[in-house]
Amino acid sequence: MKIPGETSRPSPLKTPELNLTDHGRRGVWIDLQDPASIELICAEGPDWIGIDGQHGQPELPDLLGLIDAANVFGVPAIVRVPGHDVGGAGRVIDAGAQGIIFPTVEDGTAASTLVSACRFPPRGGRSFGPVRRSPRYAKPTPGVPADDPLAILMVETRAGYENLDAILAAGPDGIFVGPYDLSLSLGVDFDTLISADPDGILRDIAQRCADADVPAGIYSGSPELSAAPISWGYSFMPIASDYSLLSTATRGVLADYAARYRTVSR
């Protein structure tokens, strides 16, 4: 769709493709709002980044720079939006996100509305805006499914789990389990839930997603905690966050220095 005044020169860059189905893909969760830190992370080749617009620092004006910082390294960006505001989600999509995570989806009605918000007609009700991100990337073509961002719905409460079949019936592109809130809702310790799944709920979610041909993801936060979910069938997850990478690396360097030079005080 040609926009008056838009450049006719083709973009030399290709928008990264977001793939949630490869087993155990390596994501990095982003809570900071600095494009330079995303460049450092994406230069190392994660499969995707998840920008946290719900609990993290990034705000809407930050997203264009954050997403572009990932995309120039060929890394697709998913953005978790704060809630179910369809208009706000549309602005995040216009900033160039390759996927949207909607938090706390608990029924089929909400699921259908949110999935529709990510898709141009006739598949959905997404509005087409003439201004989208920088001209370095091609704009989406309305009606082409491959140009729609992935609609990923979070199941993170008992109600969401109990209504999973109705949520899956809305046809999302992915289900993302929030184990921290889910553990609180179920009254189960987080570490126990994600490593042992004592009641089989995480296994059940993964199986029902597989039966519906919908990729299942989960926030694990570390390679160690990813092992069990991968064995249960979860195909995408953040295995680290920018916060944890900074703190872990700093702690390791300080411990190494102390061990080498037996430092006991500054």
SERO-4910 file (N, C-alpha, C, O; in steps of 0.05 Angstrom, whole numbers):
BEGIN
 pado doro    nc1    nc2    nc3   cac1   cac2   cac3    cc1    cc2    cc3    oc1    oc2    oc3
  Met    A     17    -24      0      0      0      0     18     25      0     33     29     19
  Lys    A     17     41    -21     34     64    -24     23     87     -8     -1     93     -9
  Ile    A     40    100      8     33    123     24     44    148     12     67    148      5
  Pro    A     27    169      8     37    194     -5     62    204     10     61    207     35
  Gly    A     83    211     -5    107    221      7    127    200     17    149    207     24
  Glu    A    119    175     16    136    154     25    159    148      4    154    151    -20
  Thr    A    182    142     14    204    136     -4    198    112    -21    186     93    -12
  Ser    A    206    113    -46    202     91    -65    227     73    -67    227     53    -81
  Arg    A    248     81    -52    273     65    -53    269     40    -36    259     41    -14
  Pro    A    276     17    -47    273     -8    -31    293     -9     -7    315      1     -9
  Ser    A    283    -20     15    300    -22     38    322    -44     34    316    -65     23
  Pro    A    346    -39     43    367    -59     40    366    -80     62    380   -100     61
  Leu    A    349    -76     82    347    -94    105    321   -110    105    301   -100     96
  Lys    A    323   -134    115    300   -151    117    291   -153    146    308   -158    164
  Thr    A    266   -150    151    255   -153    178    259   -182    188    252   -200    174
  Pro    A    271   -186    212    276   -213    222    250   -228    225    229   -217    233
  Glu    A    251   -254    220    227   -271    223    228   -284    250    248   -295    259
  Leu    A    205   -282    264    203   -294    291    192   -322    288    170   -327    278
  Asn    A    207   -341    299    199   -370    297    199   -381    326    219   -381    339
  Leu    A    175   -389    334    172   -399    362    172   -429    364    170   -440    386
  Thr    A    175   -443    341    171   -472    341    196   -489    344    194   -512    351
  Asp    A    220   -477    339    244   -493    342    248   -499    372    245   -482    389
  His    A    255   -524    378    255   -534    405    276   -520    423    300   -519    416
  Gly    A    267   -508    445    285   -496    464    299   -471    455    322   -466    462
  Arg    A    286   -455    438    299   -431    427    307   -412    450    294   -411    471
  Arg    A    329   -398    445    342   -382    466    334   -353    465    343   -338    447
  Gly    A    317   -344    483    309   -317    485    323   -302    508    332   -315    527
  Val    A    325   -276    506    336   -260    527    315   -238    534    305   -224    517
  Trp    A    309   -236    560    288   -217    569    301   -191    574    323   -189    586
  Ile    A    288   -169    566    299   -142    568    282   -125    587    258   -121    582
  Asp    A    294   -116    609    280    -98    628    291    -70    627    278    -51    636
  Leu    A    315    -66    615    327    -40    614    318    -25    588    308    -38    570
  Gln    A    322      1    588    312     17    565    335     29    548    331     50    537
  Asp    A    358     16    548    381     26    534    386     10    508    393    -14    510
  Pro    A    384     22    485    389      8    460    418     -3    459    422    -24    446
  Ala    A    437     10    472    465      1    471    467    -27    484    482    -44    475
  Ser    A    452    -31    506    454    -57    519    442    -79    502    451   -102    502
  Ile    A    420    -72    487    408    -91    469    427    -98    446    429   -121    438
  Glu    A    442    -78    436    461    -83    415    483   -103    425    490   -121    410
  Leu    A    493    -99    449    513   -117    460    502   -145    463    517   -164    457
  Ile    A    477   -148    472    465   -174    475    460   -187    448    467   -210    444
  Cys    A    448   -172    429    441   -184    403    465   -189    386    463   -206    368
  Ala    A    487   -176    390    511   -182    376    521   -211    381    535   -222    365
  Glu    A    512   -223    403    520   -250    410    501   -271    399    506   -295    402
  Gly    A    479   -262    386    462   -281    372    440   -295    386    436   -319    381
  Pro    A    425   -283    404    402   -297    415    381   -301    393    382   -288    372
  Asp    A    363   -319    397    342   -324    377    321   -303    377    308   -298    356
  Trp    A    316   -290    399    297   -268    401    301   -253    427    314   -264    446
  Ile    A    291   -229    429    290   -215    455    261   -209    462    244   -206    444
  Gly    A    256   -208    488    229   -201    498    232   -175    513    243   -174    535
  Ile    A    221   -153    503    222   -127    516    198   -125    535    175   -127    526
  Asp    A    203   -121    560    182   -121    580    170    -93    584    182    -77    599
  Gly    A    148    -88    572    134    -63    576    113    -64    598     99    -44    602
  Gln    A    112    -86    613     94    -89    635    108    -83    662    100    -65    677
  His    A    129    -98    667    144    -94    692    172    -82    688    185    -75    708
  Gly    A    181    -79    663    207    -68    658    206    -37    655    185    -25    658
  Gln    A    229    -26    649    232      3    646    222     15    620    214     38    619
  Pro    A    223      0    597    217     12    571    188     23    570    169     10    579
  Glu    A    186     47    558    160     59    553    156     61    523    175     55    507
  Leu    A    133     68    514    127     69    485    147     84    469    156     74    448
  Pro    A    156    109    477    175    123    461    202    109    458    217    116    440
  Asp    A    208     90    476    234     76    475    234     54    455    255     45    446
  Leu    A    210     44    447    209     19    433    221     19    405    234      0    397
  Leu    A    218     41    390    229     42    363    259     37    364    270     21    348
  Gly    A    273     51    382    302     48    384    310     20    394    330      9    385
  Leu    A    295     10    413    301    -17    424    297    -39    403    314    -57    401
  Ile    A    275    -37    389    270    -58    369    290    -56    346    299    -77    337
  Asp    A    296    -32    337    315    -30    315    343    -39    324    358    -51    308
  Ala    A    350    -35    349    376    -44    359    379    -74    357    400    -84    351
  Ala    A    356    -88    361    357   -117    358    356   -125    328    370   -143    320
  Asn    A    339   -112    313    334   -120    285    359   -117    268    362   -132    249
  Val    A    376    -97    273    399    -93    256    418   -117    259    436   -121    241
  Phe    A    416   -133    280    431   -157    283    415   -182    274    424   -205    279
  Gly    A    392   -177    262    376   -200    253    361   -214    275    352   -236    271
  Val    A    357   -201    298    344   -213    321    316   -201    323    313   -177    326
  Pro    A    295   -218    322    268   -208    324    262   -200    353    273   -210    372
  Ala    A    243   -181    356    236   -170    382    207   -175    388    189   -169    372
  Ile    A    202   -187    412    175   -189    422    172   -168    444    190   -163    459
  Val    A    148   -156    446    143   -136    467    120   -146    484     98   -152    474
  Arg    A    124   -148    510    102   -153    528     89   -126    535    102   -109    547
  Val    A     64   -123    528     50    -98    533     39    -98    562     37   -120    574
  Pro    A     31    -75    573     22    -74    601     -4    -88    606     -9    -97    628
  Gly    A    -22    -89    586    -48   -100    591    -62   -107    565    -50   -115    546
  His    A    -88   -103    565   -105   -111    542   -115    -87    526   -135    -90    512
  Asp    A   -102    -64    527   -109    -41    512   -103    -45    483    -79    -45    475
  Val    A   -123    -49    466   -119    -55    438   -106    -32    424    -88    -36    407
  Gly    A   -114     -7    430   -101     16    418    -72     18    424    -55     24    407
  Gly    A    -65     14    450    -37     14    458    -21     -7    444      2     -3    436
  Ala    A    -33    -31    442    -19    -53    428    -14    -46    399      7    -53    388
  Gly    A    -33    -32    386    -29    -23    359     -5     -5    355      9     -7    335
  Arg    A     -1     12    375     22     30    373     48     15    377     69     22    364
  Val    A     48     -5    393     72    -22    397     77    -37    371    101    -40    363
  Ile    A     57    -47    358     60    -61    332     71    -42    311     89    -49    296
  Asp    A     61    -17    311     71      2    292    100     10    296    114     19    278
  Ala    A    110      6    321    138     11    327    156    -11    315    180     -8    315
  Gly    A    144    -33    306    159    -54    292    162    -80    306    177    -97    297
  Ala    A    148    -85    328    150   -110    343    142   -134    325    122   -133    311
  Gln    A    158   -155    326    152   -179    311    132   -197    326    121   -216    314
  Gly    A    128   -191    351    109   -207    367     99   -190    390    114   -173    401
  Ile    A     75   -195    399     63   -182    422     55   -203    443     42   -223    436
  Ile    A     64   -199    468     55   -216    490     35   -200    506     40   -179    516
  Phe    A     11   -212    508    -10   -200    525    -11   -214    552    -14   -239    552
  Pro    A     -9   -200    574     -8   -213    600    -36   -222    609    -56   -211    601
  Thr    A    -37   -242    627    -60   -250    642    -86   -253    625   -105   -239    630
  Val    A    -84   -270    606   -108   -277    590   -123   -300    604   -111   -321    609
  Glu    A   -148   -296    610   -163   -315    627   -188   -327    614   -201   -344    626
  Asp    A   -195   -318    590   -219   -329    578   -218   -327    547   -201   -312    537
  Gly    A   -235   -341    534   -235   -341    505   -243   -315    492   -233   -308    471
  Thr    A   -261   -300    505   -269   -274    494   -246   -254    493   -242   -242    472
  Ala    A   -231   -252    515   -207   -235    515   -187   -244    494   -175   -228    480
  Ala    A   -183   -270    493   -164   -282    474   -171   -274    446   -153   -267    430
  Ser    A   -196   -277    438   -204   -270    411   -200   -241    404   -191   -234    382
  Thr    A   -206   -223    423   -202   -195    419   -173   -188    415   -166   -172    397
  Leu    A   -155   -200    431   -127   -194    430   -114   -205    405    -96   -193    393
  Val    A   -122   -229    397   -111   -241    372   -119   -224    348   -103   -219    331
  Ser    A   -144   -216    348   -154   -199    326   -139   -173    324   -135   -163    302
  Ala    A   -131   -162    347   -117   -136    347    -90   -137    333    -79   -117    325
  Cys    A    -79   -161    330    -52   -165    317    -54   -171    288    -33   -173    275
  Arg    A    -78   -174    277    -80   -184    249    -97   -165    232   -118   -156    241
  Phe    A    -87   -158    208   -102   -142    190   -127   -157    180   -126   -182    179
  Pro    A   -148   -143    172   -170   -156    159   -160   -171    133   -142   -161    121
  Pro    A   -172   -193    126   -197   -204    138   -193   -222    161   -212   -232    173
  Arg    A   -167   -227    169   -162   -246    192   -169   -233    218   -175   -247    238
  Gly    A   -168   -206    220   -172   -193    246   -181   -165    242   -192   -158    221
  Gly    A   -177   -148    263   -187   -121    262   -166   -100    266   -172    -77    274
  Arg    A   -141   -107    260   -119    -88    264   -122    -64    245   -128    -68    222
  Ser    A   -117    -41    256   -118    -16    240    -92    -11    226    -71    -16    237
  Phe    A    -94     -2    201    -69      4    185    -63     33    188    -79     50    182
  Gly    A    -39     39    198    -29     66    200     -8     72    180      9     54    175
  Pro    A     -7     96    168     12    102    148     41    106    158     60    107    142
  Val    A     44    109    184     70    114    196     78     90    212     64     83    231
  Arg    A    100     77    205    109     54    220    139     54    220    152     52    198
  Arg    A    151     55    243    180     53    248    196     69    228    186     88    215
  Ser    A    222     62    225    239     77    207    238     65    179    230     42    176
  Pro    A    246     81    159    245     70    131    266     50    125    268     40    102
  Arg    A    282     42    144    303     23    138    292     -5    135    305    -23    123
  Tyr    A    267    -10    144    253    -35    140    228    -32    124    215    -11    125
  Ala    A    221    -52    109    197    -51     93    172    -51    111    172    -63    132
  Lys    A    152    -36    102    127    -35    117    111    -60    111    114    -73     91
  Pro    A     93    -67    130     76    -91    126     56    -87    104     47    -65     98
  Thr    A     48   -109     92     27   -109     71      2   -119     83      0   -142     91
  Pro    A    -19   -102     86    -44   -112     98    -55   -136     83    -56   -136     58
  Gly    A    -64   -155     98    -75   -179     86    -56   -202     82    -64   -224     75
  Val    A    -30   -197     85    -10   -217     82     -4   -228    110      9   -214    126
  Pro    A    -11   -253    116     -8   -263    144     21   -262    154     25   -257    177
  Ala    A     40   -266    136     68   -265    145     77   -238    155     96   -236    169
  Asp    A     62   -217    147     69   -190    156     55   -182    182     60   -160    192
  Asp    A     38   -199    192     25   -193    218     44   -202    241     57   -223    238
  Pro    A     45   -187    263     61   -197    285     48   -221    299     24   -225    296
  Leu    A     64   -236    313     53   -259    327     38   -250    352     48   -234    367
  Ala    A     14   -261    355     -2   -256    379      3   -278    399     -5   -301    395
  Ile    A     16   -271    422     24   -290    442      9   -284    468     10   -261    478
  Leu    A     -6   -303    478    -23   -298    502    -11   -312    526     -3   -335    525
  Met    A    -11   -297    548      0   -307    573    -21   -322    589    -43   -312    594
  Val    A    -14   -346    597    -30   -361    617    -14   -362    643      7   -374    644
  Glu    A    -25   -348    663     -9   -344    687    -27   -344    712    -18   -334    733
  Thr    A    -51   -354    710    -69   -356    733    -84   -382    731    -85   -395    710
  Arg    A    -97   -390    753   -113   -414    753   -136   -411    733   -142   -430    718
  Ala    A   -148   -387    732   -170   -383    713   -161   -387    684   -175   -399    668
  Gly    A   -137   -376    678   -127   -380    651   -122   -409    644   -128   -417    622
  Tyr    A   -112   -423    663   -107   -452    659   -133   -467    655   -136   -484    637
  Glu    A   -153   -461    671   -178   -475    670   -193   -468    643   -209   -485    634
  Asn    A   -188   -445    632   -200   -437    607   -181   -439    583   -186   -427    562
  Leu    A   -161   -456    585   -140   -458    564   -152   -466    537   -145   -456    517
  Asp    A   -171   -485    537   -182   -494    512   -196   -471    497   -194   -469    473
  Ala    A   -211   -455    512   -224   -432    499   -204   -411    489   -208   -399    468
  Ile    A   -182   -408    504   -161   -389    495   -148   -400    470   -142   -384    452
  Leu    A   -142   -426    469   -130   -438    445   -149   -436    421   -139   -434    398
  Ala    A   -174   -438    426   -194   -437    404   -194   -410    390   -203   -408    367
  Ala    A   -183   -389    402   -181   -363    390   -159   -362    369   -157   -343    354
  Gly    A   -143   -383    367   -122   -384    347    -97   -367    351    -88   -355    332
  Pro    A    -87   -365    376    -63   -349    380    -38   -362    366    -39   -385    359
  Asp    A    -18   -346    363      7   -356    351     25   -369    372     45   -382    365
  Gly    A     19   -365    397     35   -377    418     21   -373    445      6   -354    449
  Ile    A     27   -391    463     19   -389    491     44   -386    508     63   -402    504
  Phe    A     45   -366    526     69   -361    542     61   -363    571     45   -348    581
  Val    A     72   -382    585     66   -387    613     83   -368    631    107   -367    628
  Gly    A     69   -354    649     83   -338    669     84   -353    695     65   -352    710
  Pro    A    106   -368    700    106   -386    723    107   -372    750     98   -384    770
  Tyr    A    116   -348    752    116   -334    778     87   -329    787     79   -337    809
  Asp    A     71   -316    770     43   -311    777     27   -337    779     10   -339    796
  Leu    A     33   -356    761     19   -381    762     24   -396    788      6   -408    799
  Ser    A     49   -395    797     55   -409    822     40   -396    846     31   -409    864
  Leu    A     38   -369    845     23   -355    866     -6   -362    865    -19   -367    885
  Ser    A    -17   -364    840    -45   -370    837    -52   -399    846    -73   -404    857
  Leu    A    -33   -417    842    -37   -445    848    -28   -451    877    -35   -473    887
  Gly    A    -14   -433    890     -4   -438    917     19   -458    917     22   -474    936
  Val    A     36   -457    896     59   -475    894     84   -458    892     84   -437    880
  Asp    A    106   -468    904    131   -454    903    141   -453    874    139   -473    860
  Phe    A    152   -430    866    161   -426    839    181   -447    830    177   -460    809
  Asp    A    202   -451    845    223   -470    838    212   -498    835    220   -513    817
  Thr    A    194   -505    853    181   -532    851    164   -534    826    165   -555    813
  Leu    A    149   -513    820    132   -514    796    148   -518    771    141   -535    755
  Ile    A    168   -502    767    182   -502    741    202   -525    739    210   -531    716
  Ser    A    210   -536    761    230   -558    759    217   -586    762    228   -605    752
  Ala    A    195   -587    777    183   -613    782    154   -616    772    144   -638    767
  Asp    A    140   -593    770    112   -593    761     96   -614    776     85   -633    764
  Pro    A     94   -612    803     83   -634    819     54   -642    812     47   -666    815
  Asp    A     38   -624    802     10   -630    795      6   -635    765    -16   -640    756
  Gly    A     28   -634    750     27   -639    721     14   -617    705      7   -621    682
  Ile    A     11   -593    717     -3   -571    703     14   -561    679      3   -557    657
  Leu    A     39   -557    683     56   -548    661     58   -568    638     58   -561    615
  Arg    A     59   -593    646     58   -614    625     32   -614    610     31   -617    585
  Asp    A     10   -610    624    -16   -610    612    -19   -586    592    -30   -589    571
  Ile    A     -9   -563    601    -10   -539    583      6   -545    557     -4   -539    536
  Ala    A     30   -555    560     46   -561    537     33   -581    518     33   -578    494
  Gln    A     21   -601    529      8   -622    513    -17   -611    498    -21   -616    475
  Arg    A    -33   -595    513    -57   -584    500    -50   -564    478    -63   -561    458
  Cys    A    -28   -549    483    -18   -531    462     -9   -547    437    -15   -539    415
  Ala    A      6   -568    442     15   -585    420     -8   -597    405     -8   -598    380
  Asp    A    -29   -606    419    -53   -617    406    -67   -596    388    -79   -602    368
  Ala    A    -65   -570    396    -77   -548    381    -58   -536    361    -65   -517    347
  Asp    A    -34   -547    359    -13   -538    341     -5   -509    346     -1   -493    328
  Val    A     -4   -502    372      4   -475    381     29   -478    398     30   -493    417
  Pro    A     51   -464    390     76   -466    406     71   -456    435     57   -437    440
  Ala    A     84   -470    453     83   -463    482    110   -453    491    130   -465    486
  Gly    A    109   -430    505    134   -419    517    130   -415    547    108   -417    557
  Ile    A    152   -410    560    151   -406    589    175   -389    597    196   -391    585
  Tyr    A    171   -373    617    194   -357    628    210   -376    647    200   -383    668
  Ser    A    234   -382    639    251   -399    657    273   -382    670    278   -385    694
  Gly    A    286   -364    655    305   -346    666    333   -356    669    351   -340    675
  Ser    A    338   -382    664    365   -393    665    366   -418    649    346   -432    646
  Pro    A    390   -425    639    392   -451    625    385   -475    642    373   -494    632
  Glu    A    392   -474    668    386   -496    686    356   -501    689    347   -523    688
  Leu    A    341   -479    693    312   -481    696    297   -486    670    273   -491    670
  Ser    A    312   -486    648    299   -491    622    298   -521    616    282   -529    599
  Ala    A    314   -537    629    316   -565    622    290   -580    624    282   -594    605
  Ala    A    276   -577    647    251   -592    650    229   -582    631    217   -599    618
  Pro    A    225   -556    628    204   -547    609    210   -556    580    192   -563    565
  Ile    A    235   -557    572    241   -567    545    233   -596    542    223   -604    522
  Ser    A    239   -612    563    231   -640    562    201   -644    562    191   -665    552
  Trp    A    186   -624    572    157   -626    572    144   -616    546    120   -619    542
  Gly    A    160   -603    529    150   -595    503    149   -565    498    138   -556    478
  Tyr    A    160   -549    517    161   -520    513    182   -513    492    205   -522    494
  Ser    A    175   -496    473    193   -492    451    206   -464    450    225   -460    434
  Phe    A    197   -445    467    211   -419    468    210   -409    496    191   -412    511
  Met    A    232   -396    504    234   -386    531    257   -367    534    277   -369    519
  Pro    A    255   -347    552    278   -331    558    296   -347    577    287   -355    599
  Ile    A    321   -350    569    340   -365    586    357   -347    603    374   -356    618
  Ala    A    353   -321    600    368   -301    615    354   -274    612    337   -271    594
  Ser    A    361   -255    629    351   -227    626    375   -209    627    396   -216    637
  Asp    A    371   -184    618    393   -165    619    401   -160    648    425   -157    654
  Tyr    A    382   -159    667    388   -156    695    406   -179    705    427   -174    717
  Ser    A    398   -203    699    413   -226    709    440   -228    696    460   -236    709
  Leu    A    442   -221    671    469   -222    657    488   -202    670    511   -208    674
  Leu    A    478   -178    676    495   -158    689    504   -166    717    527   -165    724
  Ser    A    484   -175    732    491   -182    760    508   -207    762    527   -208    778
  Thr    A    502   -227    745    518   -252    745    547   -247    736    566   -257    748
  Ala    A    550   -231    714    577   -225    705    592   -209    725    616   -214    729
  Thr    A    580   -189    737    594   -173    757    602   -189    781    624   -187    791
  Arg    A    583   -206    791    589   -223    814    612   -242    807    629   -247    824
  Gly    A    612   -253    783    633   -271    775    661   -258    774    680   -269    783
  Val    A    662   -234    763    687   -219    760    697   -212    788    721   -215    793
  Leu    A    680   -203    806    688   -195    833    698   -220    848    718   -218    863
  Ala    A    684   -242    845    693   -266    859    719   -276    848    736   -286    863
  Asp    A    723   -274    822    748   -283    810    771   -265    819    793   -275    825
  Tyr    A    766   -239    821    787   -221    831    794   -228    860    818   -229    867
  Ala    A    773   -232    876    778   -238    904    794   -264    907    812   -266    924
  Ala    A    787   -284    890    802   -309    892    831   -307    883    849   -320    894
  Arg    A    835   -290    864    863   -287    853    880   -271    872    904   -278    876
  Tyr    A    869   -250    883    885   -232    899    878   -231    928    889   -215    943
  Arg    A    860   -249    937    852   -252    965    844   -225    977    852   -218    999
  Thr    A    828   -211    962    819   -184    970    798   -188    992    779   -203    989
  Val    A    802   -175   1014    783   -176   1037    769   -149   1042    750   -148   1057
  Ser    A    779   -128   1030    767   -102   1033    775    -85   1009    793    -92    994
  Arg    A    761    -63   1006    766    -46    983    792    -30    988    801    -14    972
***
